[in-house]
């Protein structure tokens, strides 16, 4: 049996720490992923990180013990978008 699709979105830039901005399973997960791709937002496929972050609710800030894992994803996003630290405060997409 195939595992149901899950997705979780992180928001960062205007926040002091990243926070969960959306999460869902099945069709809602597909819509979250499609919307991200439509806006050129990087979509990471990391089952271990998803497992950790899925324990959080929408609006929750990332706890300190998850900073390193989230920082790895954010560093890839910076690199892919040609950004450097500090750019996130003015980045719109």
Jmol script that loads the backbone (N, CA, C; Angstrom):
load data "model"
ATOM      1  N   UNK A   1       0.840  -1.183   0.000  1.00  0.00           N
ATOM      2  CA  UNK A   1       0.000   0.000   0.000  1.00  0.00           C
ATOM      3  C   UNK A   1       0.888   1.250   0.000  1.00  0.00           C
ATOM      4  N   UNK A   2       0.570   2.168  -0.888  1.00  0.00           N
ATOM      5  CA  UNK A   2       1.363   3.384  -1.003  1.00  0.00           C
ATOM      6  C   UNK A   2       0.997   4.377   0.101  1.00  0.00           C
ATOM      7  N   UNK A   3       2.014   5.005   0.671  1.00  0.00           N
ATOM      8  CA  UNK A   3       1.808   5.984   1.731  1.00  0.00           C
ATOM      9  C   UNK A   3       1.140   7.229   1.164  1.00  0.00           C
ATOM     10  N   UNK A   4       0.231   7.809   1.920  1.00  0.00           N
ATOM     11  CA  UNK A   4      -0.476   9.016   1.490  1.00  0.00           C
ATOM     12  C   UNK A   4       0.492  10.192   1.393  1.00  0.00           C
ATOM     13  N   UNK A   5       0.307  11.002   0.373  1.00  0.00           N
ATOM     14  CA  UNK A   5       1.140  12.177   0.166  1.00  0.00           C
ATOM     15  C   UNK A   5       0.974  13.156   1.321  1.00  0.00           C
ATOM     16  N   UNK A   6       2.092  13.683   1.810  1.00  0.00           N
ATOM     17  CA  UNK A   6       2.079  14.688   2.873  1.00  0.00           C
ATOM     18  C   UNK A   6       2.915  15.878   2.421  1.00  0.00           C
ATOM     19  N   UNK A   7       2.539  17.067   2.867  1.00  0.00           N
ATOM     20  CA  UNK A   7       3.309  18.270   2.551  1.00  0.00           C
ATOM     21  C   UNK A   7       3.246  19.230   3.725  1.00  0.00           C
ATOM     22  N   UNK A   8       4.311  20.003   3.837  1.00  0.00           N
ATOM     23  CA  UNK A   8       4.401  21.010   4.887  1.00  0.00           C
ATOM     24  C   UNK A   8       5.155  22.194   4.308  1.00  0.00           C
ATOM     25  N   UNK A   9       4.639  23.394   4.527  1.00  0.00           N
ATOM     26  CA  UNK A   9       5.282  24.600   4.013  1.00  0.00           C
ATOM     27  C   UNK A   9       5.864  25.400   5.170  1.00  0.00           C
ATOM     28  N   UNK A  10       7.062  25.937   4.932  1.00  0.00           N
ATOM     29  CA  UNK A  10       7.719  26.790   5.913  1.00  0.00           C
ATOM     30  C   UNK A  10       7.744  28.217   5.399  1.00  0.00           C
ATOM     31  N   UNK A  11       7.552  29.146   6.297  1.00  0.00           N
ATOM     32  CA  UNK A  11       7.634  30.566   5.962  1.00  0.00           C
ATOM     33  C   UNK A  11       8.814  31.157   6.717  1.00  0.00           C
ATOM     34  N   UNK A  12       9.604  31.919   6.002  1.00  0.00           N
ATOM     35  CA  UNK A  12      10.771  32.537   6.611  1.00  0.00           C
ATOM     36  C   UNK A  12      11.034  33.837   5.875  1.00  0.00           C
ATOM     37  N   UNK A  13      11.754  34.717   6.465  1.00  0.00           N
ATOM     38  CA  UNK A  13      12.095  35.977   5.809  1.00  0.00           C
ATOM     39  C   UNK A  13      11.689  37.140   6.682  1.00  0.00           C
ATOM     40  N   UNK A  14      10.410  37.253   6.900  1.00  0.00           N
ATOM     41  CA  UNK A  14       9.921  38.349   7.745  1.00  0.00           C
ATOM     42  C   UNK A  14       9.804  37.915   9.209  1.00  0.00           C
ATOM     43  N   UNK A  15      10.029  36.627   9.446  1.00  0.00           N
ATOM     44  CA  UNK A  15       9.937  36.074  10.798  1.00  0.00           C
ATOM     45  C   UNK A  15      11.326  35.914  11.399  1.00  0.00           C
ATOM     46  N   UNK A  16      11.386  35.981  12.710  1.00  0.00           N
ATOM     47  CA  UNK A  16      12.655  35.762  13.409  1.00  0.00           C
ATOM     48  C   UNK A  16      13.133  34.336  13.205  1.00  0.00           C
ATOM     49  N   UNK A  17      12.214  33.387  13.243  1.00  0.00           N
ATOM     50  CA  UNK A  17      12.533  31.983  12.987  1.00  0.00           C
ATOM     51  C   UNK A  17      11.517  31.429  11.981  1.00  0.00           C
ATOM     52  N   UNK A  18      11.897  30.391  11.242  1.00  0.00           N
ATOM     53  CA  UNK A  18      10.933  29.790  10.312  1.00  0.00           C
ATOM     54  C   UNK A  18       9.718  29.265  11.073  1.00  0.00           C
ATOM     55  N   UNK A  19       8.563  29.310  10.407  1.00  0.00           N
ATOM     56  CA  UNK A  19       7.368  28.757  11.026  1.00  0.00           C
ATOM     57  C   UNK A  19       6.578  27.973   9.988  1.00  0.00           C
ATOM     58  N   UNK A  20       5.737  27.089  10.471  1.00  0.00           N
ATOM     59  CA  UNK A  20       4.896  26.281   9.601  1.00  0.00           C
ATOM     60  C   UNK A  20       3.764  27.162   9.081  1.00  0.00           C
ATOM     61  N   UNK A  21       3.675  27.288   7.756  1.00  0.00           N
ATOM     62  CA  UNK A  21       2.623  28.123   7.188  1.00  0.00           C
ATOM     63  C   UNK A  21       1.491  27.308   6.569  1.00  0.00           C
ATOM     64  N   UNK A  22       1.727  26.026   6.288  1.00  0.00           N
ATOM     65  CA  UNK A  22       0.679  25.147   5.767  1.00  0.00           C
ATOM     66  C   UNK A  22       1.122  23.707   5.944  1.00  0.00           C
ATOM     67  N   UNK A  23       0.158  22.832   6.082  1.00  0.00           N
ATOM     68  CA  UNK A  23       0.457  21.401   6.113  1.00  0.00           C
ATOM     69  C   UNK A  23      -0.800  20.639   5.771  1.00  0.00           C
ATOM     70  N   UNK A  24      -0.612  19.471   5.172  1.00  0.00           N
ATOM     71  CA  UNK A  24      -1.773  18.677   4.828  1.00  0.00           C
ATOM     72  C   UNK A  24      -1.385  17.334   4.256  1.00  0.00           C
ATOM     73  N   UNK A  25      -2.403  16.514   4.041  1.00  0.00           N
ATOM     74  CA  UNK A  25      -2.235  15.182   3.479  1.00  0.00           C
ATOM     75  C   UNK A  25      -3.145  15.033   2.274  1.00  0.00           C
ATOM     76  N   UNK A  26      -2.829  14.068   1.419  1.00  0.00           N
ATOM     77  CA  UNK A  26      -3.681  13.763   0.283  1.00  0.00           C
ATOM     78  C   UNK A  26      -3.832  14.936  -0.674  1.00  0.00           C
ATOM     79  N   UNK A  27      -5.073  15.256  -0.995  1.00  0.00           N
ATOM     80  CA  UNK A  27      -5.360  16.323  -1.956  1.00  0.00           C
ATOM     81  C   UNK A  27      -4.854  17.681  -1.466  1.00  0.00           C
ATOM     82  N   UNK A  28      -4.963  17.965  -0.178  1.00  0.00           N
ATOM     83  CA  UNK A  28      -4.454  19.235   0.352  1.00  0.00           C
ATOM     84  C   UNK A  28      -2.940  19.309   0.171  1.00  0.00           C
ATOM     85  N   UNK A  29      -2.241  18.221   0.405  1.00  0.00           N
ATOM     86  CA  UNK A  29      -0.790  18.180   0.198  1.00  0.00           C
ATOM     87  C   UNK A  29      -0.459  18.463  -1.263  1.00  0.00           C
ATOM     88  N   UNK A  30      -1.200  17.853  -2.185  1.00  0.00           N
ATOM     89  CA  UNK A  30      -0.979  18.085  -3.616  1.00  0.00           C
ATOM     90  C   UNK A  30      -1.186  19.562  -3.951  1.00  0.00           C
ATOM     91  N   UNK A  31      -2.201  20.193  -3.379  1.00  0.00           N
ATOM     92  CA  UNK A  31      -2.451  21.619  -3.645  1.00  0.00           C
ATOM     93  C   UNK A  31      -1.334  22.494  -3.085  1.00  0.00           C
ATOM     94  N   UNK A  32      -0.819  22.154  -1.909  1.00  0.00           N
ATOM     95  CA  UNK A  32       0.297  22.907  -1.316  1.00  0.00           C
ATOM     96  C   UNK A  32       1.512  22.826  -2.234  1.00  0.00           C
ATOM     97  N   UNK A  33       1.832  21.628  -2.704  1.00  0.00           N
ATOM     98  CA  UNK A  33       2.989  21.427  -3.585  1.00  0.00           C
ATOM     99  C   UNK A  33       2.779  22.152  -4.914  1.00  0.00           C
ATOM    100  N   UNK A  34       1.609  22.004  -5.500  1.00  0.00           N
ATOM    101  CA  UNK A  34       1.323  22.669  -6.781  1.00  0.00           C
ATOM    102  C   UNK A  34       1.422  24.182  -6.665  1.00  0.00           C
ATOM    103  N   UNK A  35       0.903  24.723  -5.587  1.00  0.00           N
ATOM    104  CA  UNK A  35       0.948  26.181  -5.387  1.00  0.00           C
ATOM    105  C   UNK A  35       2.391  26.656  -5.218  1.00  0.00           C
ATOM    106  N   UNK A  36       3.181  25.902  -4.478  1.00  0.00           N
ATOM    107  CA  UNK A  36       4.593  26.251  -4.300  1.00  0.00           C
ATOM    108  C   UNK A  36       5.305  26.270  -5.648  1.00  0.00           C
ATOM    109  N   UNK A  37       5.114  25.219  -6.426  1.00  0.00           N
ATOM    110  CA  UNK A  37       5.768  25.139  -7.734  1.00  0.00           C
ATOM    111  C   UNK A  37       5.305  26.260  -8.656  1.00  0.00           C
ATOM    112  N   UNK A  38       4.028  26.583  -8.598  1.00  0.00           N
ATOM    113  CA  UNK A  38       3.470  27.654  -9.424  1.00  0.00           C
ATOM    114  C   UNK A  38       4.162  28.996  -9.145  1.00  0.00           C
ATOM    115  N   UNK A  39       4.568  29.181  -7.894  1.00  0.00           N
ATOM    116  CA  UNK A  39       5.223  30.433  -7.490  1.00  0.00           C
ATOM    117  C   UNK A  39       6.740  30.328  -7.476  1.00  0.00           C
ATOM    118  N   UNK A  40       7.277  29.235  -8.001  1.00  0.00           N
ATOM    119  CA  UNK A  40       8.724  29.067  -8.079  1.00  0.00           C
ATOM    120  C   UNK A  40       9.383  28.811  -6.740  1.00  0.00           C
ATOM    121  N   UNK A  41       8.630  28.293  -5.795  1.00  0.00           N
ATOM    122  CA  UNK A  41       9.162  27.993  -4.467  1.00  0.00           C
ATOM    123  C   UNK A  41       9.765  26.599  -4.481  1.00  0.00           C
ATOM    124  N   UNK A  42      10.955  26.477  -3.942  1.00  0.00           N
ATOM    125  CA  UNK A  42      11.668  25.203  -3.893  1.00  0.00           C
ATOM    126  C   UNK A  42      10.869  24.183  -3.076  1.00  0.00           C
ATOM    127  N   UNK A  43      10.716  22.985  -3.604  1.00  0.00           N
ATOM    128  CA  UNK A  43      10.029  21.899  -2.915  1.00  0.00           C
ATOM    129  C   UNK A  43      11.052  20.804  -2.623  1.00  0.00           C
ATOM    130  N   UNK A  44      11.344  20.609  -1.352  1.00  0.00           N
ATOM    131  CA  UNK A  44      12.290  19.572  -0.931  1.00  0.00           C
ATOM    132  C   UNK A  44      11.518  18.298  -0.619  1.00  0.00           C
ATOM    133  N   UNK A  45      12.102  17.166  -0.970  1.00  0.00           N
ATOM    134  CA  UNK A  45      11.522  15.872  -0.622  1.00  0.00           C
ATOM    135  C   UNK A  45      12.439  15.216   0.392  1.00  0.00           C
ATOM    136  N   UNK A  46      12.114  15.408   1.654  1.00  0.00           N
ATOM    137  CA  UNK A  46      12.935  14.899   2.744  1.00  0.00           C
ATOM    138  C   UNK A  46      12.020  14.232   3.773  1.00  0.00           C
ATOM    139  N   UNK A  47      11.780  12.927   3.644  1.00  0.00           N
ATOM    140  CA  UNK A  47      10.854  12.225   4.537  1.00  0.00           C
ATOM    141  C   UNK A  47      11.199  12.352   6.019  1.00  0.00           C
ATOM    142  N   UNK A  48      12.494  12.339   6.351  1.00  0.00           N
ATOM    143  CA  UNK A  48      12.882  12.449   7.763  1.00  0.00           C
ATOM    144  C   UNK A  48      12.540  13.831   8.321  1.00  0.00           C
ATOM    145  N   UNK A  49      12.827  14.875   7.547  1.00  0.00           N
ATOM    146  CA  UNK A  49      12.504  16.222   8.013  1.00  0.00           C
ATOM    147  C   UNK A  49      10.991  16.400   8.088  1.00  0.00           C
ATOM    148  N   UNK A  50      10.267  15.888   7.111  1.00  0.00           N
ATOM    149  CA  UNK A  50       8.809  15.969   7.137  1.00  0.00           C
ATOM    150  C   UNK A  50       8.262  15.279   8.381  1.00  0.00           C
ATOM    151  N   UNK A  51       8.821  14.128   8.712  1.00  0.00           N
ATOM    152  CA  UNK A  51       8.379  13.401   9.898  1.00  0.00           C
ATOM    153  C   UNK A  51       8.559  14.243  11.164  1.00  0.00           C
ATOM    154  N   UNK A  52       9.696  14.911  11.271  1.00  0.00           N
ATOM    155  CA  UNK A  52       9.941  15.775  12.433  1.00  0.00           C
ATOM    156  C   UNK A  52       9.002  16.982  12.454  1.00  0.00           C
ATOM    157  N   UNK A  53       8.905  17.644  11.306  1.00  0.00           N
ATOM    158  CA  UNK A  53       8.122  18.882  11.247  1.00  0.00           C
ATOM    159  C   UNK A  53       6.618  18.643  11.301  1.00  0.00           C
ATOM    160  N   UNK A  54       6.173  17.467  10.901  1.00  0.00           N
ATOM    161  CA  UNK A  54       4.732  17.198  10.872  1.00  0.00           C
ATOM    162  C   UNK A  54       4.117  17.158  12.273  1.00  0.00           C
ATOM    163  N   UNK A  55       4.947  17.099  13.290  1.00  0.00           N
ATOM    164  CA  UNK A  55       4.454  17.134  14.671  1.00  0.00           C
ATOM    165  C   UNK A  55       4.033  18.548  15.074  1.00  0.00           C
ATOM    166  N   UNK A  56       4.425  19.540  14.265  1.00  0.00           N
ATOM    167  CA  UNK A  56       4.088  20.934  14.546  1.00  0.00           C
ATOM    168  C   UNK A  56       2.750  21.295  13.909  1.00  0.00           C
ATOM    169  N   UNK A  57       2.125  22.339  14.427  1.00  0.00           N
ATOM    170  CA  UNK A  57       0.878  22.845  13.872  1.00  0.00           C
ATOM    171  C   UNK A  57       1.149  24.082  13.027  1.00  0.00           C
ATOM    172  N   UNK A  58       0.216  24.409  12.151  1.00  0.00           N
ATOM    173  CA  UNK A  58       0.326  25.627  11.349  1.00  0.00           C
ATOM    174  C   UNK A  58       0.431  26.821  12.305  1.00  0.00           C
ATOM    175  N   UNK A  59       1.406  27.671  12.041  1.00  0.00           N
ATOM    176  CA  UNK A  59       1.653  28.841  12.886  1.00  0.00           C
ATOM    177  C   UNK A  59       2.760  28.629  13.902  1.00  0.00           C
ATOM    178  N   UNK A  60       3.131  27.370  14.156  1.00  0.00           N
ATOM    179  CA  UNK A  60       4.200  27.072  15.116  1.00  0.00           C
ATOM    180  C   UNK A  60       5.553  27.463  14.545  1.00  0.00           C
ATOM    181  N   UNK A  61       6.394  28.047  15.395  1.00  0.00           N
ATOM    182  CA  UNK A  61       7.776  28.314  15.007  1.00  0.00           C
ATOM    183  C   UNK A  61       8.567  27.013  15.118  1.00  0.00           C
ATOM    184  N   UNK A  62       9.607  26.911  14.301  1.00  0.00           N
ATOM    185  CA  UNK A  62      10.463  25.733  14.343  1.00  0.00           C
ATOM    186  C   UNK A  62      11.224  25.734  15.668  1.00  0.00           C
ATOM    187  N   UNK A  63      11.149  24.640  16.430  1.00  0.00           N
ATOM    188  CA  UNK A  63      11.876  24.586  17.696  1.00  0.00           C
ATOM    189  C   UNK A  63      13.394  24.548  17.467  1.00  0.00           C
ATOM    190  N   UNK A  64      14.105  25.026  18.446  1.00  0.00           N
ATOM    191  CA  UNK A  64      15.550  25.154  18.347  1.00  0.00           C
ATOM    192  C   UNK A  64      16.244  23.844  17.987  1.00  0.00           C
ATOM    193  N   UNK A  65      15.721  22.712  18.467  1.00  0.00           N
ATOM    194  CA  UNK A  65      16.375  21.438  18.174  1.00  0.00           C
ATOM    195  C   UNK A  65      16.212  21.006  16.714  1.00  0.00           C
ATOM    196  N   UNK A  66      15.411  21.729  15.937  1.00  0.00           N
ATOM    197  CA  UNK A  66      15.240  21.431  14.509  1.00  0.00           C
ATOM    198  C   UNK A  66      15.935  22.457  13.611  1.00  0.00           C
ATOM    199  N   UNK A  67      16.591  23.444  14.208  1.00  0.00           N
ATOM    200  CA  UNK A  67      17.232  24.501  13.416  1.00  0.00           C
ATOM    201  C   UNK A  67      18.220  23.958  12.388  1.00  0.00           C
ATOM    202  N   UNK A  68      19.067  23.020  12.788  1.00  0.00           N
ATOM    203  CA  UNK A  68      20.093  22.515  11.877  1.00  0.00           C
ATOM    204  C   UNK A  68      19.470  21.863  10.651  1.00  0.00           C
ATOM    205  N   UNK A  69      18.465  21.015  10.865  1.00  0.00           N
ATOM    206  CA  UNK A  69      17.809  20.340   9.745  1.00  0.00           C
ATOM    207  C   UNK A  69      17.155  21.343   8.803  1.00  0.00           C
ATOM    208  N   UNK A  70      16.478  22.330   9.350  1.00  0.00           N
ATOM    209  CA  UNK A  70      15.819  23.345   8.528  1.00  0.00           C
ATOM    210  C   UNK A  70      16.860  24.232   7.851  1.00  0.00           C
ATOM    211  N   UNK A  71      17.959  24.514   8.517  1.00  0.00           N
ATOM    212  CA  UNK A  71      19.015  25.352   7.935  1.00  0.00           C
ATOM    213  C   UNK A  71      19.599  24.707   6.678  1.00  0.00           C
ATOM    214  N   UNK A  72      19.695  23.392   6.659  1.00  0.00           N
ATOM    215  CA  UNK A  72      20.201  22.698   5.473  1.00  0.00           C
ATOM    216  C   UNK A  72      19.284  22.981   4.281  1.00  0.00           C
ATOM    217  N   UNK A  73      17.987  22.869   4.481  1.00  0.00           N
ATOM    218  CA  UNK A  73      17.022  23.142   3.412  1.00  0.00           C
ATOM    219  C   UNK A  73      17.102  24.608   2.996  1.00  0.00           C
ATOM    220  N   UNK A  74      17.136  25.508   3.966  1.00  0.00           N
ATOM    221  CA  UNK A  74      17.197  26.937   3.647  1.00  0.00           C
ATOM    222  C   UNK A  74      18.479  27.292   2.899  1.00  0.00           C
ATOM    223  N   UNK A  75      19.593  26.642   3.246  1.00  0.00           N
ATOM    224  CA  UNK A  75      20.839  26.940   2.537  1.00  0.00           C
ATOM    225  C   UNK A  75      20.737  26.535   1.072  1.00  0.00           C
ATOM    226  N   UNK A  76      20.050  25.423   0.774  1.00  0.00           N
ATOM    227  CA  UNK A  76      19.825  25.024  -0.620  1.00  0.00           C
ATOM    228  C   UNK A  76      18.962  26.047  -1.338  1.00  0.00           C
ATOM    229  N   UNK A  77      17.932  26.538  -0.665  1.00  0.00           N
ATOM    230  CA  UNK A  77      17.053  27.542  -1.276  1.00  0.00           C
ATOM    231  C   UNK A  77      17.854  28.801  -1.597  1.00  0.00           C
ATOM    232  N   UNK A  78      18.652  29.262  -0.662  1.00  0.00           N
ATOM    233  CA  UNK A  78      19.497  30.437  -0.904  1.00  0.00           C
ATOM    234  C   UNK A  78      20.361  30.209  -2.141  1.00  0.00           C
ATOM    235  N   UNK A  79      21.032  29.061  -2.172  1.00  0.00           N
ATOM    236  CA  UNK A  79      21.939  28.761  -3.274  1.00  0.00           C
ATOM    237  C   UNK A  79      21.192  28.706  -4.606  1.00  0.00           C
ATOM    238  N   UNK A  80      20.061  28.006  -4.631  1.00  0.00           N
ATOM    239  CA  UNK A  80      19.290  27.870  -5.870  1.00  0.00           C
ATOM    240  C   UNK A  80      18.782  29.208  -6.397  1.00  0.00           C
ATOM    241  N   UNK A  81      18.458  30.107  -5.492  1.00  0.00           N
ATOM    242  CA  UNK A  81      17.913  31.407  -5.895  1.00  0.00           C
ATOM    243  C   UNK A  81      18.996  32.479  -6.012  1.00  0.00           C
ATOM    244  N   UNK A  82      20.250  32.116  -5.785  1.00  0.00           N
ATOM    245  CA  UNK A  82      21.337  33.092  -5.872  1.00  0.00           C
ATOM    246  C   UNK A  82      21.265  34.142  -4.773  1.00  0.00           C
ATOM    247  N   UNK A  83      20.739  33.756  -3.614  1.00  0.00           N
ATOM    248  CA  UNK A  83      20.575  34.687  -2.499  1.00  0.00           C
ATOM    249  C   UNK A  83      21.740  34.551  -1.518  1.00  0.00           C
ATOM    250  N   UNK A  84      21.865  35.554  -0.666  1.00  0.00           N
ATOM    251  CA  UNK A  84      22.821  35.492   0.439  1.00  0.00           C
ATOM    252  C   UNK A  84      22.096  35.895   1.720  1.00  0.00           C
ATOM    253  N   UNK A  85      22.639  35.551   2.893  1.00  0.00           N
ATOM    254  CA  UNK A  85      21.967  35.890   4.149  1.00  0.00           C
ATOM    255  C   UNK A  85      21.607  37.373   4.211  1.00  0.00           C
ATOM    256  N   UNK A  86      20.377  37.619   4.649  1.00  0.00           N
ATOM    257  CA  UNK A  86      19.859  38.980   4.721  1.00  0.00           C
ATOM    258  C   UNK A  86      18.903  39.298   3.580  1.00  0.00           C
ATOM    259  N   UNK A  87      19.096  38.627   2.427  1.00  0.00           N
ATOM    260  CA  UNK A  87      18.215  38.859   1.280  1.00  0.00           C
ATOM    261  C   UNK A  87      16.778  38.451   1.562  1.00  0.00           C
ATOM    262  N   UNK A  88      16.581  37.479   2.471  1.00  0.00           N
ATOM    263  CA  UNK A  88      15.244  36.978   2.723  1.00  0.00           C
ATOM    264  C   UNK A  88      14.297  38.051   3.266  1.00  0.00           C
ATOM    265  N   UNK A  89      14.835  39.088   3.846  1.00  0.00           N
ATOM    266  CA  UNK A  89      14.002  40.140   4.408  1.00  0.00           C
ATOM    267  C   UNK A  89      13.322  40.985   3.330  1.00  0.00           C
ATOM    268  N   UNK A  90      13.860  40.925   2.109  1.00  0.00           N
ATOM    269  CA  UNK A  90      13.279  41.687   1.011  1.00  0.00           C
ATOM    270  C   UNK A  90      12.789  40.809  -0.127  1.00  0.00           C
ATOM    271  N   UNK A  91      12.961  39.493   0.016  1.00  0.00           N
ATOM    272  CA  UNK A  91      12.597  38.553  -1.053  1.00  0.00           C
ATOM    273  C   UNK A  91      11.093  38.353  -1.066  1.00  0.00           C
ATOM    274  N   UNK A  92      10.496  38.382  -2.256  1.00  0.00           N
ATOM    275  CA  UNK A  92       9.042  38.245  -2.381  1.00  0.00           C
ATOM    276  C   UNK A  92       8.626  36.979  -3.099  1.00  0.00           C
ATOM    277  N   UNK A  93       9.450  36.011  -3.271  1.00  0.00           N
ATOM    278  CA  UNK A  93       8.976  34.804  -3.935  1.00  0.00           C
ATOM    279  C   UNK A  93      10.079  34.009  -4.452  1.00  0.00           C
TER     280      UNK A  93
END
end "model"
wireframe off; spacefill off
backbone 0.3
color backbone group
